[in-house]
Amino acid sequence: MNKKKELQINSLAAKLRNKSLEMAFKAGKHGAHLGGGLSLVEVFATLYGGVISIDANNPTEENHDRVIVSKGHCVLSYFSVLNEFGFLNDEELASFETNGSMLHGHSTRDVKRGIEFSGGSLGLGLSYAIGVALAGKLNNRSYRVYAIIGDGECNEGIIWEAFMSAAHFNLDNLTVIIDHNKLQYDGDVTKIMNMGNLKAKLNAFGFYTIEVDGHNICQLIEAFQNRISGKPHAIVAHTVKGKGVSFMENKKEWHHAVLSSEQFNLAISEQ
């Protein structure tokens, strides 16, 4: 990847982190899923800024790449990137979690605005993504499917059934990104349900798997580009919950929380 593109994506990530914090603060007493939204900032920036092919002016074009966000509570960074690329306007973004808004605490499908899947019930999005990828194969479409799931979400049995299906159908048009921030709502993922070495397990299930620093743009770009024909692709992105805000990082209490004015100002000052 050339240096100019790397700088552009890093700049985009900085914008997304700031917008995410602003959205969370404006949500007021409703609060927001800060931890898992901030951990995915660089993943979304890289996907939309340097990987996928999709046009906000023609979002239903049959060969546009699909981003399936199974981890539906990461909306702070997700809605922010959709705003940056023209799928959501500033007024819509500012309405986040207000009465009558289409933007809730979990993403809701609205094809016209680039949202492919209604997230919320964890575990379901990967199976949906596999169906979309399989349909692409059967209909000779050129699009690729990118499914974003959480490491806590991998506690769901349906996730592992989906992994088996992806390999069985040789879905090399599918990339699964695991946000491996190592914390879920109830605490450390190794204490809630220790899944061991995710890369080794995914490889055993028939995936071609790459582990990366999920906040390193160069590593992410290389991982998205490095695929093998005939195999589904997985990226285990090692991330930090609440990344970019010192008092939130690696704190399960910030999975979902309310930002005070003082906390917001401090968070913004650190960007």
C-alpha positions in Angstrom: 0.0 0.0 0.0 1.3 3.4 -0.9 2.1 5.9 1.8 -0.5 8.4 0.6 -3.4 5.9 0.9 -2.2 4.8 4.4 -2.2 8.5 5.5 -5.7 8.9 4.1 -7.1 5.9 5.9 -5.4 6.9 9.2 -6.9 10.4 8.8 -10.3 8.8 8.2 -9.9 6.7 11.3 -9.3 9.8 13.3 -12.5 11.4 12.0 -14.5 8.3 12.8 -13.2 8.2 16.4 -14.1 11.8 16.9 -17.5 11.4 15.4 -18.1 8.3 17.5 -17.4 10.2 20.7 -19.7 13.0 19.6 -22.5 10.6 18.8 -22.1 8.9 22.2 -22.1 12.2 24.1 -25.1 13.6 22.2 -27.0 10.4 23.1 -27.1 11.7 26.6 -28.7 9.5 29.2 -29.4 6.8 26.6 -25.7 6.1 26.5 -23.9 4.1 23.8 -21.8 1.1 23.1 -18.5 2.9 23.3 -16.1 0.0 23.9 -16.9 -2.2 21.0 -17.5 0.8 18.7 -14.1 2.3 19.2 -12.3 -1.0 18.8 -13.5 -1.3 15.2 -12.6 2.2 14.0 -9.6 1.2 12.0 -11.3 -1.9 10.5 -14.2 0.2 9.2 -11.8 2.9 8.0 -9.8 0.4 6.1 -12.8 -1.5 4.6 -14.5 1.6 3.3 -11.4 3.7 2.6 -9.3 1.1 0.8 -11.0 -2.3 0.2 -14.7 -2.4 -0.8 -16.4 -1.3 -3.9 -19.7 0.4 -3.2 -21.3 3.7 -4.3 -23.6 5.7 -2.1 -25.4 7.0 -5.2 -26.1 3.4 -6.4 -26.1 1.3 -3.3 -28.3 -1.5 -4.7 -26.1 -2.1 -7.8 -26.0 -5.9 -8.0 -22.3 -6.3 -7.8 -21.6 -4.0 -4.9 -19.6 -5.5 -2.1 -21.6 -6.4 1.0 -20.6 -5.5 4.5 -22.6 -7.6 7.0 -22.3 -6.3 10.6 -23.3 -9.1 12.8 -21.9 -7.4 15.8 -24.7 -4.9 15.6 -23.8 -2.8 18.6 -20.7 -1.3 17.0 -22.8 1.5 15.5 -20.7 4.4 16.6 -18.0 3.6 14.1 -20.3 2.0 11.6 -22.7 4.9 11.3 -19.8 7.3 11.3 -18.2 5.6 8.3 -21.5 5.5 6.5 -21.8 9.2 7.1 -18.3 9.8 5.7 -19.1 8.0 2.5 -22.5 9.6 1.9 -24.9 6.9 3.0 -26.1 8.9 5.9 -26.2 12.7 6.0 -25.2 14.9 8.9 -28.7 15.5 10.0 -29.4 11.8 10.2 -26.2 11.1 12.1 -27.1 13.8 14.6 -30.4 12.1 15.3 -28.7 9.0 16.7 -30.9 7.6 19.5 -33.4 10.4 19.5 -37.2 9.8 19.3 -38.2 8.9 15.7 -34.7 8.4 14.5 -33.8 5.5 12.2 -30.4 5.2 14.0 -30.7 3.1 17.1 -28.2 1.4 19.4 -28.0 -1.5 16.9 -27.8 -1.2 13.2 -31.1 -1.6 11.3 -31.3 -2.7 7.7 -31.9 0.0 5.2 -30.6 -0.9 1.8 -30.9 2.6 0.4 -28.3 3.7 3.0 -25.9 0.8 2.7 -27.0 -1.1 5.8 -27.3 -4.7 4.7 -28.3 -6.4 7.9 -30.2 -5.7 11.1 -27.8 -6.5 13.9 -28.6 -7.1 17.6 -29.3 -10.8 18.1 -25.7 -11.9 18.2 -24.7 -14.9 16.1 -27.1 -14.5 13.2 -25.2 -12.2 10.9 -22.5 -14.7 9.9 -25.1 -17.2 8.7 -26.8 -14.4 6.7 -23.5 -13.4 5.2 -22.8 -17.0 4.1 -26.2 -17.0 2.4 -25.4 -13.8 0.6 -21.9 -15.1 -0.4 -23.4 -18.4 -1.6 -26.0 -16.5 -3.7 -23.2 -14.5 -5.3 -21.5 -17.7 -6.3 -24.7 -19.3 -7.7 -25.6 -16.2 -9.6 -22.1 -15.5 -10.9 -21.8 -12.2 -9.2 -18.4 -10.5 -8.7 -19.2 -9.0 -5.3 -17.4 -9.9 -2.1 -19.0 -10.3 1.4 -17.3 -9.0 4.5 -18.8 -10.2 7.8 -17.9 -8.5 11.1 -18.4 -10.5 14.3 -17.2 -10.1 17.9 -15.1 -12.5 19.9 -17.8 -12.7 22.6 -20.2 -13.4 19.8 -18.2 -16.5 19.0 -19.7 -18.1 22.1 -22.8 -18.7 20.0 -23.0 -22.2 18.5 -24.5 -20.9 15.3 -21.2 -19.1 14.6 -19.3 -22.4 14.4 -22.0 -24.1 12.2 -21.6 -21.1 9.9 -17.9 -21.5 9.8 -18.4 -25.2 8.7 -20.8 -24.1 6.0 -18.5 -21.4 4.6 -15.7 -24.0 4.1 -18.1 -26.7 2.8 -19.3 -24.4 0.1 -15.8 -23.0 -0.7 -16.9 -19.5 -0.2 -13.7 -17.7 -1.3 -15.8 -14.5 -1.8 -16.3 -14.3 2.0 -14.1 -12.6 4.5 -14.9 -12.8 8.2 -13.4 -10.2 10.5 -13.3 -11.0 14.2 -13.1 -8.1 16.5 -10.9 -9.8 19.1 -10.8 -7.1 21.8 -10.9 -9.9 24.5 -13.7 -8.4 26.5 -17.5 -8.9 26.4 -20.3 -7.5 28.4 -19.7 -9.8 31.4 -15.9 -9.6 31.4 -12.8 -11.3 30.0 -13.7 -13.7 27.1 -11.2 -16.3 28.4 -13.1 -16.4 31.7 -16.6 -16.3 30.2 -15.9 -19.0 27.5 -12.3 -19.6 26.6 -12.1 -20.3 22.9 -8.3 -20.7 22.8 -6.5 -20.0 19.6 -9.1 -18.6 17.1 -6.7 -18.7 14.2 -5.9 -22.4 14.7 -9.6 -23.3 15.1 -10.6 -21.4 12.0 -7.9 -23.0 10.0 -9.1 -26.4 11.2 -12.6 -25.4 10.0 -11.2 -24.9 6.5 -10.5 -21.1 6.5 -7.4 -19.3 5.4 -6.8 -17.2 8.5 -4.6 -14.2 9.2 -3.9 -12.5 12.6 -3.3 -8.8 12.7 -3.1 -5.8 14.9 -6.6 -4.5 14.3 -5.5 -0.9 14.7 -2.6 -1.1 12.2 -3.8 0.1 8.8 -0.9 -1.5 6.8 -1.5 -4.9 8.4 -5.3 -4.7 7.8 -4.8 -3.7 4.1 -2.4 -6.6 3.6 -4.7 -9.0 5.3 -7.7 -8.0 3.2 -5.7 -8.5 0.0 -4.0 -11.8 1.0 -6.5 -14.5 0.1 -6.5 -18.1 -1.2 -8.7 -19.3 -4.0 -11.3 -21.9 -2.9 -11.2 -21.0 0.8 -13.2 -18.6 2.9 -11.0 -15.9 4.4 -10.8 -14.9 8.1 -9.0 -12.0 9.8 -8.5 -12.2 13.5 -8.1 -8.5 14.4 -6.5 -8.1 17.8 -8.0 -4.8 19.1 -8.5 -2.8 22.3 -11.9 -2.2 23.7 -12.4 1.5 24.0 -9.3 2.2 21.8 -8.1 5.8 21.8 -9.5 6.9 25.1 -7.2 6.2 28.1 -9.9 5.8 30.7 -12.0 3.4 28.5 -9.3 1.1 27.1 -9.7 -2.5 28.3 -12.5 -1.6 30.7 -15.6 -3.7 30.4 -17.6 -1.0 32.2 -17.4 1.0 28.9 -19.1 -1.7 26.9 -22.2 0.5 27.1 -22.1 3.7 29.2 -23.0 7.4 29.4 -20.4 10.1 28.8 -20.4 13.1 31.1 -19.3 16.5 29.8 -16.0 16.2 31.6 -15.3 12.7 30.3 -16.2 13.8 26.7 -13.9 16.7 26.8 -11.1 14.6 28.1 -11.7 11.9 25.5 -11.7 14.5 22.7 -8.5 16.1 24.0 -6.7 12.8 23.7 -7.4 12.5 20.0 
